[in-house]
Amino acid sequence: MRNRELGLEPSSQKAIAEKFGLSRVYVGTVIENHQHGPKADEWRKKFASYAGMKN
């Protein structure tokens, strides 16, 4: 992951999970697009925003 190499946050899916109070497993399934629906889409946008990525 780019952020880990540069020492930026979030450096891992675990960091994202801790920030939003979610499980690492759920964050991983949302990021990998295994979760579908409006709530998962909303979380993907929040994760991307937090990571500094454009939606």
N, CA, C and O atoms as a GROMACS GRO file, in nm:
protein
  220
    1MET      N    1   0.085  -0.118   0.000
    1MET     CA    2   0.000   0.000   0.000
    1MET      C    3   0.089   0.123   0.000
    1MET      O    4   0.186   0.129   0.074
    2ARG      N    5   0.057   0.217  -0.079
    2ARG     CA    6   0.134   0.340  -0.096
    2ARG      C    7   0.150   0.415   0.035
    2ARG      O    8   0.260   0.462   0.066
    3ASN      N    9   0.044   0.429   0.112
    3ASN     CA   10   0.050   0.507   0.236
    3ASN      C   11   0.147   0.447   0.337
    3ASN      O   12   0.218   0.521   0.405
    4ARG      N   13   0.151   0.318   0.347
    4ARG     CA   14   0.242   0.254   0.444
    4ARG      C   15   0.386   0.288   0.410
    4ARG      O   16   0.466   0.320   0.498
    5GLU      N   17   0.420   0.282   0.282
    5GLU     CA   18   0.556   0.311   0.239
    5GLU      C   19   0.596   0.456   0.268
    5GLU      O   20   0.712   0.484   0.296
    6LEU      N   21   0.499   0.547   0.260
    6LEU     CA   22   0.526   0.689   0.284
    6LEU      C   23   0.503   0.731   0.428
    6LEU      O   24   0.529   0.846   0.464
    7GLY      N   25   0.454   0.640   0.511
    7GLY     CA   26   0.429   0.672   0.650
    7GLY      C   27   0.303   0.756   0.671
    7GLY      O   28   0.292   0.827   0.771
    8LEU      N   29   0.209   0.747   0.578
    8LEU     CA   30   0.084   0.824   0.587
    8LEU      C   31  -0.027   0.738   0.644
    8LEU      O   32  -0.019   0.615   0.641
    9GLU      N   33  -0.130   0.803   0.695
    9GLU     CA   34  -0.250   0.732   0.743
    9GLU      C   35  -0.358   0.747   0.639
    9GLU      O   36  -0.364   0.852   0.576
   10PRO      N   37  -0.443   0.651   0.617
   10PRO     CA   38  -0.442   0.519   0.678
   10PRO      C   39  -0.338   0.432   0.612
   10PRO      O   40  -0.320   0.435   0.490
   11SER      N   41  -0.269   0.355   0.692
   11SER     CA   42  -0.164   0.269   0.640
   11SER      C   43  -0.212   0.127   0.614
   11SER      O   44  -0.140   0.045   0.558
   12SER      N   45  -0.337   0.097   0.656
   12SER     CA   46  -0.388  -0.039   0.639
   12SER      C   47  -0.541  -0.040   0.650
   12SER      O   48  -0.602   0.059   0.691
   13GLN      N   49  -0.599  -0.153   0.614
   13GLN     CA   50  -0.743  -0.168   0.632
   13GLN      C   51  -0.777  -0.166   0.780
   13GLN      O   52  -0.885  -0.122   0.820
   14LYS      N   53  -0.685  -0.213   0.863
   14LYS     CA   54  -0.706  -0.210   1.008
   14LYS      C   55  -0.720  -0.065   1.056
   14LYS      O   56  -0.804  -0.036   1.141
   15ALA      N   57  -0.637   0.024   1.003
   15ALA     CA   58  -0.644   0.165   1.042
   15ALA      C   59  -0.778   0.226   1.003
   15ALA      O   60  -0.835   0.306   1.077
   16ILE      N   61  -0.829   0.188   0.886
   16ILE     CA   62  -0.960   0.237   0.841
   16ILE      C   63  -1.068   0.183   0.933
   16ILE      O   64  -1.158   0.256   0.974
   17ALA      N   65  -1.060   0.055   0.965
   17ALA     CA   66  -1.160  -0.007   1.053
   17ALA      C   67  -1.162   0.061   1.189
   17ALA      O   68  -1.270   0.088   1.243
   18GLU      N   69  -1.046   0.089   1.245
   18GLU     CA   70  -1.039   0.154   1.376
   18GLU      C   71  -1.095   0.297   1.369
   18GLU      O   72  -1.163   0.341   1.461
   19LYS      N   73  -1.066   0.368   1.262
   19LYS     CA   74  -1.114   0.506   1.246
   19LYS      C   75  -1.267   0.511   1.246
   19LYS      O   76  -1.326   0.600   1.308
   20PHE      N   77  -1.330   0.417   1.177
   20PHE     CA   78  -1.475   0.420   1.161
   20PHE      C   79  -1.549   0.327   1.257
   20PHE      O   80  -1.672   0.319   1.253
   21GLY      N   81  -1.476   0.257   1.341
   21GLY     CA   82  -1.539   0.168   1.438
   21GLY      C   83  -1.602   0.045   1.375
   21GLY      O   84  -1.707  -0.002   1.419
   22LEU      N   85  -1.538  -0.007   1.271
   22LEU     CA   86  -1.588  -0.124   1.199
   22LEU      C   87  -1.488  -0.239   1.214
   22LEU      O   88  -1.375  -0.218   1.258
   23SER      N   89  -1.531  -0.358   1.178
   23SER     CA   90  -1.439  -0.472   1.182
   23SER      C   91  -1.348  -0.470   1.060
   23SER      O   92  -1.384  -0.420   0.953
   24ARG      N   93  -1.227  -0.526   1.077
   24ARG     CA   94  -1.134  -0.534   0.965
   24ARG      C   95  -1.191  -0.619   0.853
   24ARG      O   96  -1.170  -0.589   0.735
   25VAL      N   97  -1.262  -0.724   0.888
   25VAL     CA   98  -1.320  -0.813   0.788
   25VAL      C   99  -1.422  -0.737   0.703
   25VAL      O  100  -1.421  -0.747   0.580
   26TYR      N  101  -1.509  -0.661   0.768
   26TYR     CA  102  -1.611  -0.585   0.694
   26TYR      C  103  -1.546  -0.481   0.603
   26TYR      O  104  -1.585  -0.466   0.487
   27VAL      N  105  -1.446  -0.409   0.655
   27VAL     CA  106  -1.377  -0.309   0.574
   27VAL      C  107  -1.315  -0.376   0.451
   27VAL      O  108  -1.323  -0.323   0.340
   28GLY      N  109  -1.252  -0.490   0.471
   28GLY     CA  110  -1.192  -0.562   0.359
   28GLY      C  111  -1.293  -0.604   0.254
   28GLY      O  112  -1.268  -0.590   0.134
   29THR      N  113  -1.408  -0.655   0.298
   29THR     CA  114  -1.509  -0.698   0.200
   29THR      C  115  -1.569  -0.579   0.126
   29THR      O  116  -1.604  -0.591   0.009
   30VAL      N  117  -1.582  -0.466   0.194
   30VAL     CA  118  -1.634  -0.346   0.126
   30VAL      C  119  -1.533  -0.295   0.024
   30VAL      O  120  -1.569  -0.266  -0.090
   31ILE      N  121  -1.407  -0.286   0.064
   31ILE     CA  122  -1.303  -0.236  -0.026
   31ILE      C  123  -1.286  -0.327  -0.147
   31ILE      O  124  -1.267  -0.279  -0.258
   32GLU      N  125  -1.293  -0.458  -0.125
   32GLU     CA  126  -1.276  -0.553  -0.235
   32GLU      C  127  -1.403  -0.572  -0.316
   32GLU      O  128  -1.408  -0.656  -0.406
   33ASN      N  129  -1.506  -0.494  -0.286
   33ASN     CA  130  -1.631  -0.492  -0.361
   33ASN      C  131  -1.709  -0.622  -0.349
   33ASN      O  132  -1.783  -0.659  -0.441
   34HIS      N  133  -1.695  -0.692  -0.236
   34HIS     CA  134  -1.775  -0.812  -0.211
   34HIS      C  135  -1.907  -0.777  -0.144
   34HIS      O  136  -2.001  -0.857  -0.147
   35GLN      N  137  -1.915  -0.660  -0.085
   35GLN     CA  138  -2.040  -0.610  -0.025
   35GLN      C  139  -2.106  -0.520  -0.127
   35GLN      O  140  -2.040  -0.437  -0.190
   36HIS      N  141  -2.236  -0.535  -0.144
   36HIS     CA  142  -2.309  -0.456  -0.242
   36HIS      C  143  -2.423  -0.383  -0.174
   36HIS      O  144  -2.466  -0.419  -0.065
   37GLY      N  145  -2.469  -0.279  -0.240
   37GLY     CA  146  -2.583  -0.205  -0.188
   37GLY      C  147  -2.545  -0.062  -0.153
   37GLY      O  148  -2.428  -0.025  -0.156
   38PRO      N  149  -2.646   0.017  -0.120
   38PRO     CA  150  -2.622   0.160  -0.094
   38PRO      C  151  -2.534   0.185   0.027
   38PRO      O  152  -2.454   0.278   0.025
   39LYS      N  153  -2.546   0.107   0.131
   39LYS     CA  154  -2.464   0.128   0.251
   39LYS      C  155  -2.317   0.098   0.221
   39LYS      O  156  -2.229   0.173   0.264
   40ALA      N  157  -2.290  -0.009   0.148
   40ALA     CA  158  -2.152  -0.042   0.111
   40ALA      C  159  -2.094   0.067   0.021
   40ALA      O  160  -1.977   0.103   0.036
   41ASP      N  161  -2.174   0.119  -0.071
   41ASP     CA  162  -2.129   0.228  -0.158
   41ASP      C  163  -2.094   0.352  -0.076
   41ASP      O  164  -1.995   0.420  -0.102
   42GLU      N  165  -2.177   0.381   0.024
   42GLU     CA  166  -2.154   0.495   0.112
   42GLU      C  167  -2.022   0.477   0.189
   42GLU      O  168  -1.943   0.570   0.202
   43TRP      N  169  -1.999   0.355   0.240
   43TRP     CA  170  -1.874   0.330   0.311
   43TRP      C  171  -1.754   0.343   0.219
   43TRP      O  172  -1.652   0.399   0.259
   44ARG      N  173  -1.763   0.292   0.096
   44ARG     CA  174  -1.652   0.304   0.000
   44ARG      C  175  -1.616   0.449  -0.022
   44ARG      O  176  -1.498   0.484  -0.029
   45LYS      N  177  -1.717   0.536  -0.035
   45LYS     CA  178  -1.692   0.679  -0.055
   45LYS      C  179  -1.624   0.739   0.067
   45LYS      O  180  -1.532   0.820   0.053
   46LYS      N  181  -1.669   0.700   0.187
   46LYS     CA  182  -1.607   0.751   0.310
   46LYS      C  183  -1.462   0.704   0.321
   46LYS      O  184  -1.373   0.782   0.358
   47PHE      N  185  -1.438   0.577   0.289
   47PHE     CA  186  -1.302   0.524   0.296
   47PHE      C  187  -1.210   0.596   0.197
   47PHE      O  188  -1.097   0.632   0.230
   48ALA      N  189  -1.260   0.617   0.076
   48ALA     CA  190  -1.180   0.686  -0.026
   48ALA      C  191  -1.150   0.828   0.016
   48ALA      O  192  -1.038   0.876  -0.002
   49SER      N  193  -1.248   0.896   0.071
   49SER     CA  194  -1.228   1.032   0.118
   49SER      C  195  -1.123   1.036   0.229
   49SER      O  196  -1.034   1.121   0.229
   50TYR      N  197  -1.134   0.945   0.324
   50TYR     CA  198  -1.039   0.938   0.435
   50TYR      C  199  -0.898   0.908   0.385
   50TYR      O  200  -0.801   0.961   0.439
   51ALA      N  201  -0.887   0.825   0.283
   51ALA     CA  202  -0.756   0.788   0.230
   51ALA      C  203  -0.701   0.895   0.136
   51ALA      O  204  -0.587   0.884   0.090
   52GLY      N  205  -0.780   0.997   0.106
   52GLY     CA  206  -0.734   1.104   0.019
   52GLY      C  207  -0.745   1.072  -0.128
   52GLY      O  208  -0.674   1.130  -0.211
   53MET      N  209  -0.834   0.979  -0.161
   53MET     CA  210  -0.855   0.940  -0.300
   53MET      C  211  -0.980   1.009  -0.352
   53MET      O  212  -1.072   1.037  -0.276
   54LYS      N  213  -0.982   1.036  -0.481
   54LYS     CA  214  -1.102   1.095  -0.540
   54LYS      C  215  -1.208   0.989  -0.556
   54LYS      O  216  -1.177   0.873  -0.586
   55ASN      N  217  -1.336   1.028  -0.537
   55ASN     CA  218  -1.448   0.934  -0.551
   55ASN      C  219  -1.485   0.916  -0.695
   55ASN      O  220  -1.577   0.841  -0.726
   0.00000   0.00000   0.00000
